[in-house]
């Protein structure tokens, strides 16, 4: 099992890069860079490539609407070149509020766009001449306004012809697609004890259609990390994020994270969190998050307890433990956990 962390949306990217360098020295294997509608992640990832030597660097996530598949492939290839072959491409559909509200694009065909983007990226990295017509046309045909376009291949030679592609997926159809075509899976609000019940069937169905050449699906999940006799109190730090996702990431009936909380068995709490959050009562929404929810998606407690949580994530199929160290010595926490893996 590898060990990773994620740069938060609001982090100072220069300071965060210095912190990541220290965590890499302590044993960190990978860093994921969030984007949403904050700083773009490719710029930060390029800076991280210069500040690190060994850790893998991934996007979590680049959405499949605001950049063309060709630009996504170029971005990943550029990062792979700068980092000496350490890039991980995290993709996702994001959600309609961000895609329509921030990028001004219609939120349509999320599964088809994801599948097509993965297919085109892989073809581009292999330096194929691209003549493709689907959701994206390469080149643009005359009937859609094209005049001078011709099939092209990427001008530069990628460091690797195969860059690992991870997909952020929660719904059954998207998880099924991920298990079929992606190298890895980036679930959010992952509770290992409930993962099999929620996602077991779509994972199995997708795996049954998976090309054996891809190898086993890699899974990235984890949570807050704190070790000590009084570390259980750190679980409460998960409340703002859970409330934000379950309550605020989408309108009623259009929030994937709310749907996930319901699937986990927290239906009444999920409805209450959403009601409070959308009414602007964020503190009350955070207080409404069940204690069990905070506990099961984190790794906070005495040493023996944290080891048990790591085992639970491993048993649930997690191959990369993604943690957010809490406390004054994050590098020490990373070193400790790395030695347990």
Secondary structure, DSSP 8 states (H G I E B T S, - for coil): -EEEEEE-TTS-HHHHHHHHHHHHHHT--EEEE--TTSS-HHHHHHHHHHH-SS-EEEES-EESSSS-HHHHHHHHHHHHHHHTS-EEEEEE---HHHHHHTS------HHHHHHHHHHHHHHHHTT--B-EESSSEES--GGGT-SS---B--SS--S-S---EEEE--SHHHHHHHHHH-SEE--SS--HHHHHHHHHHHHHHHHHT--GGG-S-EEEEEEEEEESTTGGGGGGGGHHHHHIIIIISS-TT--HHHHHHHHTT-HHHHHHHHHHHHTT-HHHHHHTS-HHHHHHT-EEESHHHHHHHHHHHHHTT-SEEEEEE-SS-HHHHHHHHHHH-
